[in-house]
Each structure stands twice: as C-alpha cells, then as structure tokens.
C-alpha cells in the first residue's frame, strides 16, 4: 500500500472509516490512534492495533464500498443498480458510452471499469456543483494525479439534449439518469448506432410510465423492458439460517430498449392494453398520438 492511496479500516463492530494514507499522519477514533506509517508499504488484508487497544482490519475499499460512502451532491446509483446497468445494458470492453446525469460519479466509476482502457465514457451534467463533486470522486477512486482524470472519461457541463447533437458523436450505449429522460430520447436516438441500447434509471412510477410510452411512440426502438431489483442478505450462524432483518428494497426502476436501423420499425405490440390503462386523465405520449382513453387504440380519423 502506497502513500496517496485510500484504505478502509473496519473495527470489530463493523464500523467503517475511509482514509487517504499520508506519511507522518495519524488516524484518530474512540479506540485511540493509528499511525499511517504502520500501513504504508504493507500488503492489504492485515489488522492494525490502535493505541488504546482497538483492532482494525485494513483493505483497499471495493468499488461497491466506495460509492456508498463517497461525498455526495446528488443521490448515488446503488451498486445493485449499477451492476444491473452494466449487465443488462451490455456495457462491454471498448464500448462508447454516453451518460446523462453524472450525479456524484458512482455509476461513472462502474462504466469506466466496464469499458476498459480502449472504451470511452462521455458524461453530461447540467449542474456545475454536481459535476465538480463527481470529478473529485472519480479521480479519488481511480487514483488520478492532481489535475488529471481517467483517460477514457470526458465530462461535459450541459444538457445532453442540446450538447450531444452538437458533438456529432456516435455511441453504443446511452444511460439516462435524470428527472425527465424522455426529453433526451430524440438526441439519444440520433446518437445511438443501430443495435445500441438506451437505458433509463428513474425513481417513480410516473417517470417510468412517461419514459416507456415515449419510447413506444418514437418508433425507432424495440419494445422497452422495465424492471427493478431488490436485495436481501441472509443471517447464517450454525443452524440459525434466516433472512436478514434489513434489505435494500426499491431504489429505482430500470428501462432498456434497443435502437432499430434507420427507417426500420419494430413489430407493433399485439397485447391489448388492460381496461382503464389509459384513463380520461391520461396525458402521456399515447394520448398525444391520438389514442382513445377507453381502449388504447387509434381514434377514428
């Protein structure tokens, strides 16, 4: 372990502390202090004793551990959702990925790891304060020297709906983590290569419905797929095997759809909407397309 690296100290009760190793400095807690010099130069996975007898386990933080404890501007994308995005949006080594809504940089770290040294991640963020926090977090995790960022990462301050078309770039995947991802769908469609995937991360059912219906009305994508993931740990001690008392429940909904080739449209969904699916107060994209509130079918012209 080298000076300038971040490490995680965990005590016997599971309390965690992240710190950057600096020669001559001390880490203080209610268990006493630990000299940084005692950790520098050693292989991770050891225990260190504090001056008052407290014992700490020392490892470099995993990405899943780092993102839930990083400084935040916006809420972070939890590891369970980041893993789903990387897998289900098929983020592959060498991919060109566009991210809208960098937040605190949690998902950006997962995307950069997935695309590898020959890929590219271009992040767009509207708010300058969020962009600055994300830059510091990403640089901290990847250990970038001062003034430099990950070589595969570009961070642009601006609205993707306006800034992405101005670049003229093409990409393989687009991840939308924002309040109104449907506003960026046209820009995403123009930038995605045929077969590319758009993935939206939304928190509420109203956002989910609006985005899915907008994708359907656009016509240039396959039928969108929507889901959420729930994670529950288990307590295992001898014959006492039971579900944990805590779980990570709803954090967000994920939606993916694939880009069709220019001029091509996916087969029309055959399943008839459930009665009342588009009620009289429905104002979403299907209503704008001229469908009846009662049946969801095209209104007479």
Secondary structure as UniProt FT lines:
FT   TURN            3..4
FT   STRAND          6..10
FT   TURN            12..13
FT   STRAND          16..20
FT   TURN            23..24
FT   STRAND          26..29
FT   TURN            30..31
FT   STRAND          32..35
FT   HELIX           36..38
FT   TURN            39..41
FT   STRAND          46..49
FT   TURN            51..52
FT   STRAND          55..59
FT   HELIX           63..69
FT   HELIX           79..88
FT   TURN            89..90
FT   TURN            93..94
FT   STRAND          96..100
FT   TURN            103..104
FT   HELIX           106..115
FT   TURN            117..118
FT   STRAND          120..125
FT   HELIX           128..142
FT   TURN            146..147
FT   TURN            151..152
FT   STRAND          153..157
FT   HELIX           160..167
FT   STRAND          171..177
FT   TURN            179..180
FT   HELIX           181..184
FT   HELIX           185..191
FT   STRAND          192..202
FT   HELIX           205..218
FT   STRAND          225..227
FT   STRAND          231..237
FT   TURN            238..239
FT   STRAND          240..248
FT   STRAND          253..259
FT   TURN            262..263
FT   TURN            275..278
FT   TURN            280..281
FT   HELIX           285..288
FT   TURN            289..290
FT   TURN            293..295
//
